Amino acid sequence: MIEDQEALDLAADWADISQGLKKDLGSQLHAQWIKPIQLGAFCKETGTLDLFLPTEFSANWVADRFADRLSLAWKIARSEVRQVRITVHPRRRSMPELRVGGEAMAPARAPAYLGTGPAMIDTAQSGLDPSLTFAEFVSGSANVLALNAAQRMAAIETPQFSPLYLKGSTGQGKTHLLHAIGHAFAANKPGARIFYCSAERFMIEFVQAMRSNEMIEFKARLRGFDMLLVDDIQFIIGKASTQEEFLHTIDALMSAGKRLIVAADRAPQALDGVEQRLLSRLSMGLVADIQPADIELRRKILEHRLARFNSTQVPADVIEFLARTINRNVRELVGGLNKLIAYAQLTGQPVSLQLAEEQLTDILSANRRRITIDEIQRTVCQFYRVDRTEMASKRRARAVVRPRQVAMYLAKVLTPRSYPEIGRKFGGRDHSTVIHAVRLIEELRTRDADMDGDVRTLLRQLED
């Protein structure tokens, strides 16, 4: 438990430091370079704290520009932290090199990906994440087109379209589909050579090949793959020489009947600074759009994820609360559930609506539409056909009390207001009255289908 508590304390300190950097650097810089940082181990003997980033490029970039600031922030937060070490995440170190010159790429070395049947997939060599498969991808109306197109690209039969361009905003499942395509193609076609990389990685390897005079080997290696999966293609913009090589790679792969799948956060036509010929190649296949997950898909994703935590009970009202409140992207949604369950397991507390609100403050506040208590009261009064003054009145008639309790419950679910603040908006009632109302409606929703239906209808009306 001591180690668990230390991990929680480190996480809490990092949340404060990260929030401070967001204010200093601005949301855009913070989202791109600070938010991806993951906490590593802290060595008490040396006072060294490890901070991990997903790629060598991002780790070097952050180390060059923010190392001093991060080190100072940690020293202020924790006097025992004497130095901060910024490196790439250990699980990313096994990603294969594209370079083919020198000892690192001797001919005897195994190819970057050897698919030898479903049980023999070498995910470390391919750069594929073993957890990101089609079986783990939850589908809905928002992503069904992209999912079907991805499955076609992974089939043995030659796809009708190529390349496949997956377009969607951050955290909607593009990267998951890229990895899933690689896994499925390897299973369907043993011996296929598959490589996954980011556009950032492609650029780094291209520059290294130029500097080491290994461009011929670089091109031969890259075009020898049966399937190339390139993520975050928007980061290749503005690099003329890299664009030119990527264009030639596309042409070579297409003419040889190979498969190319790329992903980006915007449509090809919206990529700034990209040469027209490259735009044409990227658009010539199928552009499959991944829309933001709707409420039904968010519920399905949470239920699917929850199946991994058999020992942890998560009430239905918490699932509903998370699905409705965390609506910006799927990654935040799953991350919120993981954080909530981890906290509950490490502290021994049961998962509840109150715990979710306490521990997910940053995520919830970033996702919430600013719904006011006045708006909630007005909507509830219209729904139940009671006068607005009854929200603050002292009347105890059932026809008035129940709508008032529903409005209190919705105020707690949909706004960041505390129990005392909500009580003041309902005629100066004590916070214990609000707590009783919230718990009562929560309980009624589990056994009264009519009450649950009323609350769902009101939630839709308020969030539309």
C-alpha positions in Angstrom: 0.0 0.0 0.0 2.9 2.3 0.6 4.0 2.0 -3.0 0.5 2.5 -4.2 0.1 5.7 -2.1 3.4 7.0 -3.5 2.2 6.4 -7.0 -1.0 8.3 -6.3 1.0 11.1 -4.7 3.2 11.4 -7.8 0.2 11.4 -10.0 -1.4 14.1 -8.0 1.7 16.2 -8.2 2.0 15.7 -11.9 -1.6 16.8 -12.4 -0.8 20.1 -10.6 2.4 20.6 -12.5 0.8 19.8 -15.9 -2.1 22.2 -15.2 0.5 25.0 -14.3 2.4 24.3 -17.6 -0.9 24.5 -19.5 -1.5 28.0 -18.2 2.1 29.0 -19.0 2.4 27.5 -22.4 -1.1 27.6 -23.7 -3.5 24.8 -24.6 -2.0 24.0 -28.0 1.6 23.5 -26.9 0.5 21.7 -23.8 -1.7 19.3 -25.7 1.0 18.5 -28.2 4.1 18.1 -26.0 3.2 18.0 -22.2 0.0 16.0 -22.1 1.5 12.9 -23.7 4.1 12.6 -20.9 3.7 9.5 -18.7 5.1 9.1 -15.3 7.9 6.5 -14.8 9.7 5.3 -11.8 11.1 7.5 -9.1 14.5 6.4 -7.6 14.8 7.7 -4.0 18.5 6.9 -3.8 19.4 9.1 -6.8 16.4 11.4 -6.7 15.8 10.7 -10.4 12.2 10.8 -11.8 11.6 9.2 -15.2 9.2 10.9 -17.6 8.3 9.0 -20.8 7.1 10.1 -24.2 5.8 7.9 -27.0 8.6 8.7 -29.6 12.2 9.6 -29.7 11.4 12.7 -31.6 8.9 14.0 -29.0 11.3 12.9 -26.1 14.2 14.9 -27.6 12.0 17.9 -28.4 10.6 18.1 -24.8 14.1 17.5 -23.3 15.6 20.3 -25.4 12.9 22.9 -24.7 11.2 22.0 -21.4 13.7 20.0 -19.3 14.7 22.9 -17.1 11.1 24.0 -16.5 10.0 20.4 -15.7 12.9 19.9 -13.4 12.2 23.1 -11.5 8.5 22.4 -11.2 9.2 18.9 -9.8 11.8 20.2 -7.3 9.2 22.8 -6.1 6.5 20.1 -5.8 8.8 17.5 -4.2 12.1 18.4 -2.7 13.4 14.8 -3.0 13.3 15.0 -6.8 16.8 16.2 -7.7 16.7 15.5 -11.5 14.2 14.6 -14.2 15.1 12.2 -17.0 13.1 12.5 -20.2 13.2 9.5 -22.5 11.1 7.5 -24.9 8.7 4.9 -23.3 10.5 1.6 -22.9 7.8 -0.3 -24.9 8.5 1.9 -27.9 12.2 1.1 -27.9 11.7 -2.2 -29.7 10.2 -0.5 -32.8 12.2 -1.5 -35.9 14.7 0.7 -37.7 14.0 1.7 -41.3 17.7 2.3 -42.0 19.4 -0.6 -43.8 23.0 0.4 -43.9 25.7 -0.8 -41.5 25.5 -3.5 -39.0 22.0 -2.6 -37.8 20.5 -3.7 -41.1 22.7 -6.6 -42.2 21.0 -8.8 -44.7 20.8 -11.7 -42.3 18.6 -9.7 -40.0 14.9 -10.7 -39.9 12.5 -8.4 -41.7 10.7 -5.7 -39.8 7.6 -7.8 -39.7 7.2 -11.6 -40.1 3.7 -12.8 -40.1 3.8 -16.6 -39.7 0.3 -17.3 -38.5 -1.9 -15.9 -35.8 0.1 -17.4 -33.0 3.5 -16.1 -34.3 2.9 -12.4 -34.8 6.0 -10.5 -33.9 4.4 -7.3 -32.6 7.6 -5.9 -31.2 9.3 -5.9 -34.6 6.3 -4.4 -36.5 5.6 -1.6 -34.1 2.1 -2.9 -33.7 0.4 -2.8 -30.3 -0.9 -6.3 -29.4 -4.0 -4.9 -27.6 -5.3 -2.9 -30.6 -7.2 -5.5 -32.6 -10.5 -5.7 -34.4 -11.9 -7.8 -31.5 -11.2 -4.9 -29.1 -12.7 -2.2 -31.4 -16.2 -1.2 -30.4 -18.3 -0.2 -33.4 -21.3 2.1 -33.9 -22.9 4.3 -36.4 -20.0 6.9 -36.0 -17.3 4.5 -37.1 -18.9 1.7 -39.0 -17.7 2.9 -42.5 -14.1 3.1 -41.3 -14.3 -0.3 -39.6 -15.7 -2.0 -42.7 -13.1 -0.4 -44.9 -10.4 -1.4 -42.5 -11.5 -5.0 -42.5 -11.6 -5.1 -46.3 -8.0 -3.8 -46.4 -6.9 -6.6 -44.1 -8.6 -9.4 -46.1 -6.8 -11.7 -48.4 -8.7 -10.4 -51.5 -7.3 -7.4 -53.2 -9.2 -4.3 -52.0 -11.3 -2.3 -54.4 -9.8 0.9 -53.1 -6.2 1.9 -52.3 -4.9 3.7 -50.4 -7.3 3.8 -47.4 -7.3 7.2 -45.7 -8.7 7.2 -42.2 -9.9 10.6 -41.1 -11.0 11.5 -37.6 -10.3 13.9 -34.7 -8.0 13.1 -31.8 -9.0 10.0 -29.8 -11.7 8.6 -32.0 -10.0 5.3 -33.0 -7.8 6.0 -36.1 -4.7 4.5 -34.5 -6.6 1.5 -33.2 -7.9 0.7 -36.7 -4.4 1.0 -38.2 -3.0 -1.5 -35.7 -6.0 -3.8 -36.1 -5.5 -3.9 -39.9 -1.9 -4.9 -39.4 -2.7 -7.7 -37.0 -5.6 -9.1 -39.2 -3.5 -8.9 -42.4 -0.7 -10.8 -40.7 -3.1 -13.5 -39.6 -4.7 -13.7 -43.0 -1.5 -13.7 -45.0 1.3 -15.5 -43.2 4.7 -14.2 -44.2 3.5 -10.7 -45.1 5.9 -7.9 -44.3 4.1 -5.2 -42.5 5.3 -1.9 -41.0 3.6 0.7 -38.9 5.1 4.1 -38.2 4.1 7.7 -37.6 4.7 10.4 -40.2 7.0 11.9 -37.6 9.1 8.6 -37.6 9.1 8.5 -41.4 10.6 12.0 -41.5 13.3 11.2 -38.9 14.4 8.1 -40.7 14.4 9.9 -44.0 16.7 12.6 -42.7 19.0 10.1 -41.1 19.2 8.1 -44.4 20.2 11.3 -46.3 22.8 12.2 -43.7 24.4 8.8 -43.8 24.2 8.5 -47.6 21.9 5.5 -47.4 19.0 6.6 -49.5 19.1 3.7 -51.9 18.9 1.2 -49.1 16.2 3.3 -47.3 14.0 3.3 -50.4 14.5 -0.4 -51.1 13.7 -1.3 -47.5 10.6 0.9 -47.3 9.1 -0.4 -50.6 9.8 -4.0 -49.7 6.8 -4.1 -47.3 3.5 -5.7 -48.3 1.6 -3.3 -46.1 2.6 0.2 -44.9 0.6 1.9 -42.1 1.4 5.6 -41.6 -0.2 7.4 -38.7 -0.7 11.2 -38.2 0.0 12.0 -41.8 -0.8 15.7 -41.1 2.7 16.0 -39.6 4.4 15.4 -42.9 3.2 18.8 -44.2 5.6 21.5 -45.2 8.6 19.1 -45.7 9.2 19.2 -49.4 11.9 16.5 -49.7 10.0 14.2 -47.4 6.8 14.7 -49.3 8.6 13.9 -52.5 9.9 10.6 -51.1 6.6 9.7 -49.6 4.9 10.4 -53.0 7.4 8.0 -54.7 6.8 5.4 -52.0 3.1 5.6 -52.6 3.5 5.2 -56.4 5.9 2.2 -55.9 3.6 0.5 -53.5 0.5 1.0 -55.6 2.1 -0.2 -58.8 3.3 -3.3 -57.0 -0.1 -4.1 -55.7 0.9 -3.4 -52.1 -1.4 -2.0 -49.4 -1.1 1.5 -48.0 -3.2 2.9 -45.1 -2.8 6.3 -43.6 -4.5 8.2 -40.9 -4.9 11.9 -40.2 -7.0 14.3 -38.1 -8.3 16.1 -41.2 -9.3 15.4 -44.8 -6.6 15.3 -47.5 -7.9 18.6 -49.0 -7.5 20.3 -45.6 -3.8 19.4 -45.3 -1.9 22.7 -45.5 1.4 22.9 -47.3 1.0 19.6 -49.1 2.0 19.3 -52.7 -1.0 18.8 -55.1 0.4 15.5 -56.5 0.6 14.0 -53.0 -2.9 15.2 -52.2 -4.1 13.5 -55.3 -2.5 10.2 -54.4 -3.9 10.3 -50.9 -7.4 11.0 -52.2 -7.4 8.5 -55.0 -8.6 5.6 -52.8 -11.2 5.8 -50.0 -11.4 8.5 -47.4 -13.2 6.9 -44.5 -14.5 9.4 -41.9 -14.7 8.5 -38.2 -17.3 10.8 -36.6 -17.2 11.6 -32.8 -18.7 8.8 -30.8 -22.4 9.4 -30.0 -23.9 8.6 -26.6 -24.9 5.0 -27.5 -21.4 4.2 -28.7 -19.8 5.8 -25.6 -22.0 3.5 -23.5 -20.9 0.4 -25.5 -17.2 1.4 -25.2 -17.5 1.7 -21.4 -19.3 -1.6 -21.0 -16.8 -3.3 -23.2 -13.9 -1.8 -21.2 -15.6 -2.7 -17.9 -15.5 -6.4 -18.8 -11.8 -6.3 -18.1 -12.4 -5.4 -14.5 -14.4 -8.3 -13.2 -13.6 -7.6 -9.6 -14.7 -4.0 -9.6 -18.4 -3.0 -9.5 -19.3 0.1 -11.3 -22.9 1.3 -10.9 -25.0 1.9 -13.9 -25.5 5.6 -13.0 -21.7 6.1 -13.0 -21.5 4.6 -16.5 -24.3 6.8 -17.7 -22.7 9.8 -16.1 -19.3 9.2 -17.8 -20.9 8.4 -21.2 -22.9 11.6 -21.1 -20.2 13.9 -19.6 -17.0 12.8 -21.3 -18.0 13.4 -24.9 -14.9 14.9 -26.6 -13.1 11.8 -27.5 -13.0 8.1 -26.7 -9.4 8.2 -25.4 -10.5 10.5 -22.6 -13.6 8.4 -21.9 -11.6 5.2 -21.5 -8.9 7.0 -19.6 -11.5 8.4 -17.2 -12.9 5.0 -16.5 -9.4 3.5 -16.0 -8.4 6.3 -13.6 -11.6 5.9 -11.6 -11.3 2.1 -11.2 -7.6 2.3 -10.4 -8.2 4.9 -7.7 -11.0 2.7 -6.2 -8.8 -0.4 -6.2 -5.8 1.3 -4.7 -7.8 3.0 -1.9 -10.4 0.4 -1.3 -13.3 2.8 -1.9 -16.4 1.7 -3.8 -17.0 3.3 -7.2 -19.7 5.9 -6.9 -21.0 9.0 -8.7 -19.4 11.2 -5.9 -16.0 9.5 -6.3 -16.2 10.0 -10.1 -16.9 13.7 -9.7 -14.1 14.1 -7.1 -11.4 12.2 -9.0 -12.2 13.2 -12.6 -12.5 16.9 -12.1 -10.2 18.0 -14.9 -11.6 15.6 -17.5 -15.2 16.4 -16.6 -14.8 20.2 -16.6 -13.1 20.1 -20.0 -16.0 18.1 -21.5 -19.0 19.7 -19.8 -21.2 22.0 -21.7 -22.0 24.9 -19.3 -25.6 23.9 -18.3 -27.0 26.1 -15.6 -29.2 25.2 -12.7 -31.8 27.7 -13.9 -31.9 25.9 -17.3 -32.3 22.6 -15.5 -35.2 24.0 -13.3 -36.9 25.5 -16.4 -36.7 22.2 -18.4 -37.9 20.0 -15.5 -40.8 22.3 -14.8 -41.9 22.3 -18.4 -41.6 18.5 -18.5 -43.6 17.8 -15.4 -45.9 20.8 -16.0 -45.3 22.5 -12.6 -44.8 26.2 -11.9 -41.2 27.4 -11.8 -41.8 28.9 -8.3 -42.2 25.3 -6.9 -38.5 24.7 -7.2 -37.9 27.0 -4.3 -41.2 26.6 -2.5 -41.8 24.7 0.8 -44.7 22.7 -0.5 -44.4 18.9 0.2 -47.0 17.6 -2.2 -45.7 14.6 -4.2 -46.5 16.3 -7.5 -44.1 19.0 -6.5 -41.5 17.2 -4.5 -40.6 14.6 -7.1 -39.8 17.1 -9.9 -37.8 19.2 -7.4 -35.8 16.1 -6.5 -35.2 15.2 -10.1 -34.0 18.8 -10.8 -31.6 18.5 -7.8 -30.3 15.2 -9.2 -29.7 16.7 -12.6 -28.0 19.8 -11.2 -25.5 17.5 -9.5 -25.0 15.3 -12.6 -24.8 18.1 -15.1 -23.1 21.0 -13.3 -19.9 21.4 -11.2 -21.9 23.0 -8.3 -21.5 21.6 -4.8 -24.4 20.3 -2.7 -24.7 23.6 -0.7 -24.6 25.7 -3.9 -27.4 23.6 -5.3 -29.4 23.8 -2.1 -29.3 27.6 -2.2 -30.8 27.6 -5.8 -33.7 25.5 -4.4 -35.0 27.9 -1.8 -32.0 27.8 0.5 -32.3 24.1 1.3 -29.7 22.4 3.4 -27.0 20.3 1.6 -28.3 17.2 3.3 -31.6 17.6 1.5 -29.8 17.7 -1.8 -27.8 14.6 -1.0 -31.0 12.8 -0.1 -32.6 13.8 -3.3 -29.7 12.7 -5.4 -29.4 9.3 -3.7 -33.2 8.8 -3.9 -33.3 9.5 -7.7 -30.3 7.3 -8.3 -32.0 4.4 -6.4 -35.4 5.0 -8.1 -33.7 4.8 -11.5 -32.5 1.3 -10.8 -36.0 -0.1 -10.0 -38.5 2.3 -11.6 -38.5 2.2 -15.4 -40.7 5.2 -15.7 -38.4 7.3 -13.5 -35.3 6.2 -15.5 -37.1 7.0 -18.7 -38.0 10.5 -17.4 -34.4 11.2 -16.4 -33.0 10.0 -19.7 -35.5 12.2 -21.6 -34.5 15.2 -19.6 -30.8 14.5 -20.1 -31.3 14.4 -23.8 -33.3 17.7 -23.8 -30.6 19.5 -21.7 -27.6 18.2 -23.6 -28.9 18.7 -27.1 
